[in-house]
Amino acid sequence: MQWRTERPDLDMSPLGVIGRLHRLADRLDSELRVVFAEAGLTDGDFDVLASLRRSGAPYELTPGELGATTMITSGAVTKRVDRLVAAGYVERNVCADDARSRRIGLTDEGFRLVDALVVQHVANERRLLSGFSDRERSQLARLLEAWGRALDEAGTP
């Protein structure tokens, strides 16, 4: 590595880890988006549909709950929901206990779509991890989880 020659006083090993993670993240992102794009969705659209589906019957959440589970702003929730309403995959329903509030719910078509896509998505992720044994996948998941917790505890954004 050229840095070893230029700056032998610095431990440059973090660059190798972070650089590889960035390249992997870009590659994974493009590999994962294919499944959603084939269905005419963005990964964000799928995220909303999946959040609703995994919430359980009646497959409805408030916009605030959607924002919390998808970790996006209320403006982004609105844009995604608008697209999904136009496509017929979700609908806005009046809350029974507060007519001023709305809940976002899956339509029957949205339910069928997300159920089919999640099978494809999981198969795609399994393919992407096929070079690892079950044990190695578990170890990697634990390491990444621990790293994420450490960053959260350190207050790193």
PyRosetta script that sets phi, psi and omega in degrees:
from pyrosetta import init, pose_from_sequence

init()
pose = pose_from_sequence("MQWRTERPDLDMSPLGVIGRLHRLADRLDSELRVVFAEAGLTDGDFDVLASLRRSGAPYELTPGELGATTMITSGAVTKRVDRLVAAGYVERNVCADDARSRRIGLTDEGFRLVDALVVQHVANERRLLSGFSDRERSQLARLLEAWGRALDEAGTP")
pose.set_psi(1, 135.6)
pose.set_omega(1, -176.9)
pose.set_phi(2, -64.0)
pose.set_psi(2, -31.6)
pose.set_omega(2, -179.7)
pose.set_phi(3, -63.0)
pose.set_psi(3, -33.4)
pose.set_omega(3, 179.1)
pose.set_phi(4, -60.2)
pose.set_psi(4, -35.6)
pose.set_omega(4, 178.1)
pose.set_phi(5, -73.6)
pose.set_psi(5, -45.6)
pose.set_omega(5, -174.8)
pose.set_phi(6, -77.4)
pose.set_psi(6, -36.5)
pose.set_omega(6, -178.4)
pose.set_phi(7, -136.0)
pose.set_psi(7, 69.5)
pose.set_omega(7, -177.7)
pose.set_phi(8, -65.2)
pose.set_psi(8, -12.9)
pose.set_omega(8, -179.4)
pose.set_phi(9, -79.3)
pose.set_psi(9, -11.4)
pose.set_omega(9, -177.2)
pose.set_phi(10, -107.5)
pose.set_psi(10, 140.7)
pose.set_omega(10, 173.1)
pose.set_phi(11, -84.0)
pose.set_psi(11, 105.7)
pose.set_omega(11, -176.4)
pose.set_phi(12, -91.4)
pose.set_psi(12, 6.8)
pose.set_omega(12, -177.8)
pose.set_phi(13, -58.4)
pose.set_psi(13, -33.0)
pose.set_omega(13, 177.4)
pose.set_phi(14, -60.0)
pose.set_psi(14, -31.7)
pose.set_omega(14, 179.6)
pose.set_phi(15, -60.4)
pose.set_psi(15, -38.7)
pose.set_omega(15, 179.2)
pose.set_phi(16, -64.8)
pose.set_psi(16, -40.9)
pose.set_omega(16, -179.9)
pose.set_phi(17, -69.6)
pose.set_psi(17, -53.4)
pose.set_omega(17, -176.3)
pose.set_phi(18, -65.2)
pose.set_psi(18, -42.3)
pose.set_omega(18, 178.7)
pose.set_phi(19, -59.7)
pose.set_psi(19, -44.0)
pose.set_omega(19, 178.8)
pose.set_phi(20, -65.2)
pose.set_psi(20, -39.5)
pose.set_omega(20, 178.3)
pose.set_phi(21, -63.3)
pose.set_psi(21, -40.3)
pose.set_omega(21, 177.6)
pose.set_phi(22, -62.1)
pose.set_psi(22, -45.9)
pose.set_omega(22, 179.0)
pose.set_phi(23, -63.2)
pose.set_psi(23, -42.1)
pose.set_omega(23, 177.9)
pose.set_phi(24, -63.9)
pose.set_psi(24, -41.9)
pose.set_omega(24, 179.8)
pose.set_phi(25, -60.6)
pose.set_psi(25, -43.9)
pose.set_omega(25, 177.7)
pose.set_phi(26, -61.8)
pose.set_psi(26, -44.7)
pose.set_omega(26, -179.3)
pose.set_phi(27, -65.0)
pose.set_psi(27, -45.8)
pose.set_omega(27, 179.5)
pose.set_phi(28, -62.2)
pose.set_psi(28, -42.3)
pose.set_omega(28, 179.6)
pose.set_phi(29, -56.7)
pose.set_psi(29, -47.7)
pose.set_omega(29, -178.6)
pose.set_phi(30, -69.1)
pose.set_psi(30, -35.4)
pose.set_omega(30, 179.0)
pose.set_phi(31, -69.1)
pose.set_psi(31, -37.5)
pose.set_omega(31, -177.7)
pose.set_phi(32, -76.0)
pose.set_psi(32, -35.1)
pose.set_omega(32, -177.7)
pose.set_phi(33, -64.7)
pose.set_psi(33, -23.8)
pose.set_omega(33, -177.6)
pose.set_phi(34, -57.1)
pose.set_psi(34, -46.0)
pose.set_omega(34, -178.5)
pose.set_phi(35, -59.5)
pose.set_psi(35, -43.4)
pose.set_omega(35, -177.6)
pose.set_phi(36, -72.4)
pose.set_psi(36, -41.1)
pose.set_omega(36, -179.2)
pose.set_phi(37, -62.2)
pose.set_psi(37, -37.4)
pose.set_omega(37, 178.3)
pose.set_phi(38, -61.8)
pose.set_psi(38, -25.1)
pose.set_omega(38, 177.4)
pose.set_phi(39, -94.7)
pose.set_psi(39, 4.0)
pose.set_omega(39, -179.9)
pose.set_phi(40, 79.1)
pose.set_psi(40, 21.5)
pose.set_omega(40, -177.8)
pose.set_phi(41, -117.4)
pose.set_psi(41, 159.0)
pose.set_omega(41, 168.0)
pose.set_phi(42, -92.1)
pose.set_psi(42, 168.4)
pose.set_omega(42, 175.8)
pose.set_phi(43, -64.0)
pose.set_psi(43, -31.8)
pose.set_omega(43, 177.0)
pose.set_phi(44, -67.0)
pose.set_psi(44, -38.1)
pose.set_omega(44, 176.1)
pose.set_phi(45, -62.0)
pose.set_psi(45, -45.8)
pose.set_omega(45, 178.8)
pose.set_phi(46, -60.6)
pose.set_psi(46, -40.2)
pose.set_omega(46, -179.8)
pose.set_phi(47, -58.3)
pose.set_psi(47, -42.4)
pose.set_omega(47, 178.2)
pose.set_phi(48, -65.5)
pose.set_psi(48, -48.8)
pose.set_omega(48, 179.9)
pose.set_phi(49, -60.0)
pose.set_psi(49, -43.4)
pose.set_omega(49, -179.6)
pose.set_phi(50, -66.4)
pose.set_psi(50, -37.6)
pose.set_omega(50, 178.0)
pose.set_phi(51, -62.8)
pose.set_psi(51, -42.4)
pose.set_omega(51, 178.0)
pose.set_phi(52, -65.3)
pose.set_psi(52, -44.2)
pose.set_omega(52, -177.0)
pose.set_phi(53, -64.4)
pose.set_psi(53, -43.6)
pose.set_omega(53, -177.0)
pose.set_phi(54, -77.9)
pose.set_psi(54, -8.2)
pose.set_omega(54, 177.5)
pose.set_phi(55, -73.1)
pose.set_psi(55, -13.6)
pose.set_omega(55, 179.7)
pose.set_phi(56, 84.6)
pose.set_psi(56, 165.5)
pose.set_omega(56, -179.1)
pose.set_phi(57, -56.2)
pose.set_psi(57, 136.5)
pose.set_omega(57, 10.1)
pose.set_phi(58, -90.6)
pose.set_psi(58, 20.6)
pose.set_omega(58, 176.5)
pose.set_phi(59, 59.3)
pose.set_psi(59, 49.0)
pose.set_omega(59, 179.5)
pose.set_phi(60, -133.0)
pose.set_psi(60, 145.4)
pose.set_omega(60, 173.4)
pose.set_phi(61, -142.7)
pose.set_psi(61, 157.0)
pose.set_omega(61, 172.1)
pose.set_phi(62, -76.1)
pose.set_psi(62, 161.3)
pose.set_omega(62, 175.0)
pose.set_phi(63, -56.9)
pose.set_psi(63, -37.3)
pose.set_omega(63, 177.8)
pose.set_phi(64, -64.2)
pose.set_psi(64, -41.8)
pose.set_omega(64, 177.4)
pose.set_phi(65, -65.4)
pose.set_psi(65, -39.0)
pose.set_omega(65, 176.8)
pose.set_phi(66, -62.3)
pose.set_psi(66, -43.4)
pose.set_omega(66, 178.4)
pose.set_phi(67, -60.9)
pose.set_psi(67, -40.4)
pose.set_omega(67, -179.6)
pose.set_phi(68, -68.3)
pose.set_psi(68, -41.4)
pose.set_omega(68, -177.1)
pose.set_phi(69, -77.0)
pose.set_psi(69, -26.3)
pose.set_omega(69, 179.7)
pose.set_phi(70, -99.7)
pose.set_psi(70, -6.4)
pose.set_omega(70, 178.1)
pose.set_phi(71, 58.3)
pose.set_psi(71, 46.0)
pose.set_omega(71, 176.7)
pose.set_phi(72, -128.8)
pose.set_psi(72, 166.9)
pose.set_omega(72, -178.5)
pose.set_phi(73, -74.5)
pose.set_psi(73, 164.0)
pose.set_omega(73, 178.6)
pose.set_phi(74, -63.0)
pose.set_psi(74, -34.1)
pose.set_omega(74, 177.1)
pose.set_phi(75, -64.1)
pose.set_psi(75, -40.4)
pose.set_omega(75, 178.0)
pose.set_phi(76, -67.7)
pose.set_psi(76, -38.3)
pose.set_omega(76, 176.4)
pose.set_phi(77, -58.9)
pose.set_psi(77, -47.3)
pose.set_omega(77, -179.0)
pose.set_phi(78, -58.8)
pose.set_psi(78, -45.9)
pose.set_omega(78, 179.9)
pose.set_phi(79, -61.3)
pose.set_psi(79, -45.9)
pose.set_omega(79, -179.3)
pose.set_phi(80, -65.1)
pose.set_psi(80, -44.6)
pose.set_omega(80, -179.8)
pose.set_phi(81, -63.5)
pose.set_psi(81, -41.7)
pose.set_omega(81, 177.3)
pose.set_phi(82, -56.1)
pose.set_psi(82, -45.4)
pose.set_omega(82, 178.9)
pose.set_phi(83, -62.2)
pose.set_psi(83, -42.9)
pose.set_omega(83, -177.1)
pose.set_phi(84, -72.5)
pose.set_psi(84, -31.9)
pose.set_omega(84, 173.9)
pose.set_phi(85, -65.0)
pose.set_psi(85, -47.1)
pose.set_omega(85, 179.8)
pose.set_phi(86, -59.8)
pose.set_psi(86, -33.5)
pose.set_omega(86, 179.5)
pose.set_phi(87, -81.2)
pose.set_psi(87, -10.8)
pose.set_omega(87, 179.2)
pose.set_phi(88, 86.1)
pose.set_psi(88, 15.8)
pose.set_omega(88, -177.1)
pose.set_phi(89, -94.0)
pose.set_psi(89, -23.5)
pose.set_omega(89, 176.6)
pose.set_phi(90, -137.8)
pose.set_psi(90, 165.0)
pose.set_omega(90, 176.2)
pose.set_phi(91, -140.8)
pose.set_psi(91, 153.9)
pose.set_omega(91, 175.5)
pose.set_phi(92, -95.8)
pose.set_psi(92, 126.7)
pose.set_omega(92, -179.1)
pose.set_phi(93, -118.1)
pose.set_psi(93, 144.6)
pose.set_omega(93, 176.9)
pose.set_phi(94, -71.8)
pose.set_psi(94, 134.5)
pose.set_omega(94, 177.5)
pose.set_phi(95, -68.9)
pose.set_psi(95, 136.4)
pose.set_omega(95, -178.5)
pose.set_phi(96, -63.6)
pose.set_psi(96, -35.3)
pose.set_omega(96, -176.0)
pose.set_phi(97, -94.2)
pose.set_psi(97, -6.3)
pose.set_omega(97, 179.7)
pose.set_phi(98, -155.5)
pose.set_psi(98, 101.0)
pose.set_omega(98, -174.7)
pose.set_phi(99, -63.9)
pose.set_psi(99, -15.5)
pose.set_omega(99, 178.3)
pose.set_phi(100, -81.3)
pose.set_psi(100, -16.9)
pose.set_omega(100, -176.8)
pose.set_phi(101, -98.8)
pose.set_psi(101, 155.8)
pose.set_omega(101, 178.7)
pose.set_phi(102, -123.5)
pose.set_psi(102, 151.0)
pose.set_omega(102, 171.8)
pose.set_phi(103, -119.7)
pose.set_psi(103, 143.7)
pose.set_omega(103, 179.0)
pose.set_phi(104, -99.3)
pose.set_psi(104, 127.2)
pose.set_omega(104, -177.8)
pose.set_phi(105, -131.7)
pose.set_psi(105, 152.1)
pose.set_omega(105, 175.9)
pose.set_phi(106, -70.5)
pose.set_psi(106, 138.9)
pose.set_omega(106, 168.1)
pose.set_phi(107, -83.0)
pose.set_psi(107, 170.7)
pose.set_omega(107, 176.6)
pose.set_phi(108, -59.1)
pose.set_psi(108, -40.6)
pose.set_omega(108, 179.4)
pose.set_phi(109, -65.1)
pose.set_psi(109, -41.1)
pose.set_omega(109, 178.1)
pose.set_phi(110, -64.8)
pose.set_psi(110, -38.8)
pose.set_omega(110, 178.1)
pose.set_phi(111, -62.2)
pose.set_psi(111, -47.9)
pose.set_omega(111, 179.6)
pose.set_phi(112, -61.7)
pose.set_psi(112, -42.2)
pose.set_omega(112, -179.3)
pose.set_phi(113, -63.0)
pose.set_psi(113, -50.7)
pose.set_omega(113, -176.4)
pose.set_phi(114, -66.8)
pose.set_psi(114, -35.2)
pose.set_omega(114, 177.5)
pose.set_phi(115, -64.1)
pose.set_psi(115, -38.8)
pose.set_omega(115, 177.5)
pose.set_phi(116, -70.9)
pose.set_psi(116, -42.6)
pose.set_omega(116, -177.7)
pose.set_phi(117, -67.3)
pose.set_psi(117, -35.1)
pose.set_omega(117, -177.8)
pose.set_phi(118, -66.4)
pose.set_psi(118, -33.5)
pose.set_omega(118, 176.1)
pose.set_phi(119, -64.0)
pose.set_psi(119, -46.0)
pose.set_omega(119, 178.6)
pose.set_phi(120, -64.7)
pose.set_psi(120, -41.0)
pose.set_omega(120, -178.8)
pose.set_phi(121, -62.8)
pose.set_psi(121, -46.4)
pose.set_omega(121, -179.7)
pose.set_phi(122, -65.1)
pose.set_psi(122, -40.0)
pose.set_omega(122, 177.6)
pose.set_phi(123, -63.2)
pose.set_psi(123, -39.9)
pose.set_omega(123, 178.6)
pose.set_phi(124, -64.6)
pose.set_psi(124, -44.1)
pose.set_omega(124, 178.3)
pose.set_phi(125, -64.5)
pose.set_psi(125, -39.8)
pose.set_omega(125, 177.6)
pose.set_phi(126, -61.0)
pose.set_psi(126, -41.9)
pose.set_omega(126, 177.8)
pose.set_phi(127, -60.0)
pose.set_psi(127, -43.8)
pose.set_omega(127, -177.7)
pose.set_phi(128, -66.6)
pose.set_psi(128, -24.8)
pose.set_omega(128, 179.5)
pose.set_phi(129, -102.3)
pose.set_psi(129, 9.2)
pose.set_omega(129, -173.0)
pose.set_phi(130, -63.6)
pose.set_psi(130, -18.4)
pose.set_omega(130, 178.6)
pose.set_phi(131, -76.8)
pose.set_psi(131, -5.8)
pose.set_omega(131, -179.3)
pose.set_phi(132, -108.1)
pose.set_psi(132, 146.4)
pose.set_omega(132, 171.4)
pose.set_phi(133, -75.4)
pose.set_psi(133, 168.1)
pose.set_omega(133, 176.2)
pose.set_phi(134, -57.3)
pose.set_psi(134, -41.9)
pose.set_omega(134, -179.9)
pose.set_phi(135, -63.4)
pose.set_psi(135, -44.9)
pose.set_omega(135, 179.8)
pose.set_phi(136, -64.2)
pose.set_psi(136, -40.1)
pose.set_omega(136, 177.3)
pose.set_phi(137, -61.2)
pose.set_psi(137, -43.0)
pose.set_omega(137, 178.7)
pose.set_phi(138, -63.2)
pose.set_psi(138, -43.0)
pose.set_omega(138, 178.8)
pose.set_phi(139, -62.7)
pose.set_psi(139, -45.4)
pose.set_omega(139, -179.9)
pose.set_phi(140, -62.1)
pose.set_psi(140, -44.3)
pose.set_omega(140, 178.9)
pose.set_phi(141, -60.5)
pose.set_psi(141, -42.2)
pose.set_omega(141, 178.8)
pose.set_phi(142, -64.5)
pose.set_psi(142, -43.6)
pose.set_omega(142, 179.2)
pose.set_phi(143, -62.1)
pose.set_psi(143, -45.7)
pose.set_omega(143, -179.2)
pose.set_phi(144, -66.4)
pose.set_psi(144, -38.5)
pose.set_omega(144, 177.1)
pose.set_phi(145, -63.4)
pose.set_psi(145, -44.7)
pose.set_omega(145, 179.2)
pose.set_phi(146, -62.7)
pose.set_psi(146, -40.3)
pose.set_omega(146, 178.3)
pose.set_phi(147, -63.9)
pose.set_psi(147, -44.5)
pose.set_omega(147, 178.4)
pose.set_phi(148, -60.8)
pose.set_psi(148, -43.5)
pose.set_omega(148, 177.6)
pose.set_phi(149, -62.2)
pose.set_psi(149, -41.9)
pose.set_omega(149, -179.9)
pose.set_phi(150, -63.2)
pose.set_psi(150, -40.9)
pose.set_omega(150, 177.7)
pose.set_phi(151, -65.7)
pose.set_psi(151, -40.8)
pose.set_omega(151, 178.4)
pose.set_phi(152, -62.5)
pose.set_psi(152, -43.9)
pose.set_omega(152, -179.3)
pose.set_phi(153, -66.2)
pose.set_psi(153, -30.6)
pose.set_omega(153, 179.4)
pose.set_phi(154, -79.2)
pose.set_psi(154, -8.1)
pose.set_omega(154, 179.6)
pose.set_phi(155, 80.6)
pose.set_psi(155, 18.5)
pose.set_omega(155, 178.5)
pose.set_phi(156, -74.9)
pose.set_psi(156, 127.1)
pose.set_omega(156, -178.0)
pose.set_phi(157, -66.0)
pose.dump_pdb("model.pdb")
